[in-house]
Amino acid sequence: MTNAKLDGYIVLNPKNVYYFTGFKDISNATLGLIIPIEDELHLWTYSLSYTIAKEEAKNCVVNKVKSGEKLHQKVAEKIKDVGFTALGFDKMSANEYIMFSEISPNVDLSPKSDLVLSLRSVKSREEIKMIKEAAKLADIGVERGMEAVKSGIHEYEVAAEIEYAMRRNGSEGVAFETLVASGPRSAFPHGVSTSRIIKNGEFVVMDLGATYQGYRSDITRTLIVGQPSDKQKKIFEIVLKAQEIAFQKIRSGVSGRDVDAAGREFIEKNGYGDNFIHGLGHGVGLDVHVAAPAERAVIDHDVVSVSADCGDAVRLPSAPFLLPRVTRSDSNMLCQNVMRLDYERAPDDRDARRRGCLAC
């Protein structure tokens, strides 16, 4: 915040509140946190969450907002009383911005979500542990999905089996809507699960993730029901090779755009460049989609997914049908220029996160 010439920061995103304090509320909770350059942090929560916030929130004063009172107004009044002059914030609606501005007209409010996102990109040892657990749960979901896929079953039945397997093994819920798309529908990048019945000889794409202690995983696998055709095997191998090439390209400081280009170039050389319509991957953490690597350089202790795709409604001259989308996605951690799952760093420290925010 010092570099950004701010004397404080307003956090309204519940996931960012969790990141700084350790208090995890429901996803649509209304919370407010003030991080000052000096003095202690202040968190506001309604009565429904006050007791658990007092137990879980670390390194902050927890303030109760009574029924009939407006939480954001309480935060704005605190800002006025303290005498802040320049505050950044992570998210704020137009109405909230107007309200804050009216109560504290002398405060310069600036959208600075990038300050927190830059901190969240560098994962602590504890965060890596949570993501690894989420990935293990996703692996369980994949295994169950592979067992469930067969000719004659509905897409939504496979999705239900995946989600139940992850949940009963410890997942807090899905990281995002579980996608199971078969046959022609597997050509859709975001093919939601439907009542379509899976048939023999078809591609089936499973896109899923689990959540553990608030942290998410993301994995995609493509299956073939029965024996694959030569064409299916060829496309599958192209996608797999493109992903492997992209993995080899990832290094600290390398532009995400360069990593994307490495995998994309291989797919283009094999004739499917026009059908690779999305980015290669994205960051993973408290959100399943953090900043896309193409938008920044990859850094040490970052966790990113790498997805290769070779499909979206491909029409081959000799084939009058849609070629199903073949995709593969995995999450990897980057440390000291090599991809691995473990590393040593100072113990997780919520107060260190505050200090990191102050130094931004």
C-alpha positions in Angstrom: 0.0 0.0 0.0 2.9 2.3 0.6 4.0 2.1 -3.0 0.5 2.7 -4.1 0.3 5.8 -1.9 -2.6 4.4 0.2 -3.0 4.7 4.0 -5.5 1.9 4.2 -7.4 -0.8 2.3 -11.0 -1.9 2.3 -11.7 -5.7 1.8 -15.3 -6.6 0.9 -14.7 -9.9 -0.9 -15.3 -12.8 1.6 -12.5 -14.8 0.1 -10.1 -12.0 0.7 -11.4 -11.6 4.2 -10.6 -15.3 4.7 -7.1 -14.8 3.2 -6.2 -12.1 5.7 -8.0 -13.2 8.8 -8.6 -17.0 8.6 -12.4 -16.4 9.0 -14.4 -18.3 6.3 -18.0 -17.3 5.9 -20.6 -18.5 3.4 -19.7 -17.4 -0.2 -22.4 -14.7 -0.4 -21.8 -13.2 3.0 -21.6 -9.5 3.6 -18.4 -8.7 5.4 -16.1 -5.7 5.7 -12.5 -5.5 6.7 -10.2 -2.4 7.0 -6.5 -2.9 6.8 -4.7 0.3 7.9 -1.1 1.2 7.4 -0.8 1.4 11.2 -3.0 0.1 14.0 -5.0 -3.1 14.0 -7.4 -4.6 11.5 -11.1 -4.2 12.0 -13.7 -6.7 10.7 -17.4 -6.2 10.6 -20.0 -9.0 10.4 -23.7 -9.4 11.0 -24.9 -11.1 14.2 -25.4 -14.4 12.4 -21.7 -14.8 11.8 -20.4 -12.8 14.8 -19.8 -15.7 17.2 -17.8 -17.9 14.8 -15.9 -14.8 13.5 -14.8 -14.1 17.1 -13.5 -17.7 17.3 -11.8 -17.9 13.8 -10.7 -14.5 12.8 -7.0 -13.8 13.7 -5.1 -10.5 14.2 -8.2 -8.3 14.0 -11.0 -6.7 16.0 -14.4 -8.2 15.2 -17.3 -5.8 15.3 -20.9 -6.9 15.4 -23.5 -5.2 13.1 -27.0 -5.5 14.7 -30.2 -6.3 12.9 -31.5 -3.2 11.1 -28.0 -1.7 10.8 -26.1 -1.5 7.5 -22.7 -3.1 7.6 -21.1 -1.1 4.8 -22.3 2.1 6.5 -20.6 1.0 9.7 -17.4 0.5 7.7 -17.7 3.9 6.1 -18.3 5.6 9.5 -15.1 4.0 10.8 -13.2 5.3 7.8 -14.5 8.8 8.5 -13.6 8.6 12.2 -10.1 7.4 11.6 -9.4 10.1 9.1 -8.1 8.1 6.1 -7.2 10.1 3.0 -6.5 7.4 0.4 -8.0 3.9 0.4 -7.8 1.1 -2.0 -10.5 -1.6 -2.3 -10.9 -5.0 -3.8 -14.5 -4.9 -4.9 -17.4 -2.5 -4.6 -20.7 -1.9 -6.3 -21.6 1.5 -7.7 -24.1 2.0 -4.9 -21.5 1.1 -2.3 -19.0 3.4 -3.9 -21.5 6.3 -3.7 -22.4 5.6 -0.1 -18.7 5.4 1.0 -18.0 8.7 -0.9 -21.0 10.5 0.6 -20.1 9.5 4.2 -16.3 10.2 3.7 -16.1 12.8 0.9 -12.5 13.6 1.7 -11.3 10.1 1.1 -9.8 9.1 -2.3 -11.2 5.6 -3.1 -9.3 3.6 -5.7 -10.0 0.1 -7.1 -6.9 -1.9 -6.3 -7.9 -5.6 -6.5 -4.5 -6.3 -8.1 -2.8 -5.6 -4.8 -4.5 -8.6 -3.1 -4.3 -10.8 -6.2 -0.5 -10.3 -6.4 -0.2 -11.5 -2.8 -2.6 -14.5 -3.4 -0.5 -15.6 -6.4 2.4 -16.5 -4.1 1.3 -19.5 -2.1 2.4 -20.3 1.4 3.3 -23.8 2.5 -0.1 -24.1 4.2 -1.9 -22.9 1.0 0.0 -25.5 -1.1 -1.1 -28.2 1.4 -4.8 -27.2 1.0 -4.6 -27.1 -2.8 -2.9 -30.5 -2.8 -5.7 -31.9 -0.7 -8.3 -30.4 -3.1 -6.4 -32.0 -6.0 -6.4 -35.4 -4.3 -10.2 -35.1 -3.8 -10.6 -34.2 -7.5 -8.6 -37.3 -8.4 -11.1 -39.4 -6.4 -13.9 -37.7 -8.4 -12.1 -38.5 -11.7 -11.7 -42.2 -10.7 -15.3 -42.5 -9.8 -16.3 -40.7 -13.0 -14.3 -43.2 -15.0 -15.9 -46.1 -13.2 -19.4 -44.6 -13.8 -19.1 -43.8 -17.5 -20.7 -46.4 -19.7 -23.1 -46.7 -22.6 -26.7 -46.0 -21.5 -26.0 -43.7 -18.5 -27.1 -40.0 -18.4 -24.4 -37.2 -18.2 -26.0 -35.9 -15.0 -25.7 -39.3 -13.4 -21.9 -39.4 -13.9 -21.7 -35.8 -12.5 -23.7 -36.9 -9.4 -21.3 -39.9 -8.9 -18.3 -37.6 -9.2 -19.6 -35.0 -6.7 -20.7 -37.6 -4.2 -17.4 -39.3 -4.2 -15.5 -36.1 -3.6 -18.0 -34.9 -0.9 -17.9 -38.2 1.1 -14.1 -38.1 1.1 -13.9 -34.6 2.5 -14.6 -32.0 -0.1 -16.5 -28.9 1.2 -18.2 -28.8 -2.2 -17.5 -28.5 -5.9 -14.9 -25.9 -7.0 -17.3 -25.1 -9.9 -20.2 -26.7 -11.6 -19.2 -30.3 -12.6 -19.3 -30.7 -16.4 -19.9 -34.0 -18.1 -20.4 -33.7 -21.8 -20.6 -36.6 -24.3 -20.8 -37.1 -28.0 -21.4 -33.9 -30.0 -21.8 -32.0 -26.8 -18.2 -32.7 -25.8 -17.3 -30.1 -28.5 -18.6 -27.4 -26.1 -15.8 -25.8 -23.9 -18.3 -25.4 -21.1 -20.7 -28.3 -21.8 -22.9 -28.5 -18.7 -24.2 -31.9 -17.7 -27.6 -32.8 -19.2 -30.0 -35.7 -19.5 -28.2 -36.9 -22.7 -27.5 -40.6 -22.6 -23.9 -41.5 -23.3 -23.3 -43.9 -26.2 -20.7 -46.4 -27.2 -17.8 -45.0 -29.2 -18.2 -41.4 -28.0 -15.8 -39.0 -26.3 -16.9 -38.0 -22.8 -15.3 -34.9 -21.2 -15.3 -34.5 -17.4 -14.3 -31.1 -16.1 -14.4 -31.0 -12.3 -12.8 -29.7 -9.1 -13.0 -30.1 -5.3 -12.7 -27.6 -2.4 -10.7 -28.0 0.7 -10.4 -25.4 3.4 -11.6 -22.9 0.9 -8.9 -23.8 -1.7 -9.9 -25.2 -5.1 -8.6 -27.7 -7.7 -9.4 -28.0 -11.4 -8.9 -31.1 -13.5 -10.3 -32.2 -16.9 -10.2 -35.7 -18.4 -11.4 -37.0 -21.7 -12.6 -40.6 -22.0 -13.7 -42.8 -24.9 -16.6 -45.3 -24.4 -15.5 -48.6 -25.8 -12.7 -48.9 -28.4 -11.3 -45.6 -29.8 -11.1 -45.0 -33.6 -7.8 -44.1 -35.2 -9.0 -40.5 -35.6 -9.9 -40.3 -31.9 -6.5 -41.7 -30.8 -4.7 -39.2 -33.1 -6.6 -36.2 -31.7 -6.1 -37.4 -28.1 -2.3 -37.7 -28.6 -2.1 -34.2 -30.1 -3.7 -32.7 -27.1 -1.6 -34.7 -24.6 1.6 -33.8 -26.4 0.6 -30.1 -26.5 0.0 -30.1 -22.8 3.4 -31.8 -22.1 5.1 -29.2 -24.3 3.5 -26.4 -22.3 4.6 -28.0 -19.0 8.2 -28.0 -20.2 8.0 -24.3 -21.1 6.8 -23.1 -17.6 9.6 -21.4 -15.7 9.6 -18.6 -13.2 9.6 -15.3 -15.0 8.4 -16.8 -18.3 5.4 -15.0 -19.8 2.2 -16.9 -19.6 1.6 -15.9 -23.2 4.8 -17.7 -24.2 3.7 -20.8 -22.4 0.3 -20.6 -24.2 2.1 -20.1 -27.5 4.2 -23.3 -27.0 1.2 -25.6 -26.7 -0.8 -23.7 -29.3 1.9 -23.9 -31.9 2.0 -27.7 -31.7 -1.8 -27.9 -32.1 -1.6 -25.4 -35.1 1.1 -27.5 -36.8 -1.2 -30.5 -36.5 -4.1 -28.7 -38.2 -6.4 -27.7 -35.3 -5.2 -24.2 -34.5 -8.5 -22.6 -35.4 -10.3 -24.8 -32.9 -8.2 -24.0 -29.8 -10.3 -21.0 -28.9 -9.5 -20.5 -25.2 -6.4 -19.7 -23.2 -4.0 -22.4 -22.1 -4.6 -22.1 -18.4 -5.2 -20.0 -15.4 -4.2 -19.5 -11.8 -5.8 -21.6 -9.0 -6.3 -20.9 -5.3 -9.2 -19.5 -3.3 -10.9 -19.0 -6.7 -10.8 -21.7 -9.4 -10.0 -19.0 -12.0 -7.5 -16.5 -10.8 -5.5 -14.2 -13.2 -4.9 -16.0 -16.5 -1.1 -16.7 -16.9 -1.2 -15.1 -20.3 -1.9 -11.8 -18.6 1.3 -11.8 -16.5 4.6 -13.6 -15.9 4.6 -16.9 -14.0 6.3 -16.5 -10.6 7.8 -18.8 -8.0 5.2 -20.4 -5.6 2.5 -19.8 -8.1 -0.1 -22.5 -8.9 -1.5 -22.7 -12.4 -3.6 -25.0 -14.5 -2.5 -26.1 -18.0 -5.3 -27.0 -20.4 -4.8 -28.1 -24.0 -7.8 -28.3 -26.3 -8.3 -29.5 -29.8 -12.0 -29.5 -30.6 -14.7 -26.9 -30.2 -17.0 -27.9 -33.1 -14.3 -29.0 -35.5 -15.6 -30.1 -38.9 -13.3 -32.2 -41.0 -13.8 -32.1 -44.8 -14.3 -35.9 -44.9 -16.6 -36.0 -41.9 -20.1 -34.5 -41.7 -20.2 -34.6 -37.9 -18.9 -32.5 -35.1 -15.5 -33.7 -33.8 -15.8 -33.9 -30.0 -13.6 -31.6 -27.9 -10.6 -33.4 -26.5 -9.1 -31.6 -23.5 -6.8 -32.2 -20.6 -6.2 -30.0 -17.7 -3.9 -30.3 -14.7 -2.8 -28.0 -11.9 0.9 -27.5 -11.1 3.0 -25.6 -8.6 6.0 -23.6 -9.7 9.1 -23.3 -7.4 12.6 -22.4 -8.2 12.2 -23.1 -11.9 10.9 -26.6 -11.5 7.4 -28.0 -11.2 6.8 -30.0 -8.1 4.4 -30.4 -5.2 6.4 -29.7 -2.1 8.7 -26.8 -1.0 9.9 -25.2 2.2 9.1 -21.7 3.2 8.4 -19.9 6.4 5.3 -21.1 8.3 2.0 -19.7 7.2 1.4 -16.4 8.9 -1.8 -14.3 8.5 0.0 -11.2 9.9 2.7 -11.7 7.2 0.0 -11.3 4.6 -1.0 -8.0 6.1 2.6 -6.9 6.1 2.8 -7.9 2.4 -0.3 -5.8 1.6 1.3 -2.8 3.4 4.4 -3.1 1.3 2.6 -3.2 -2.0 
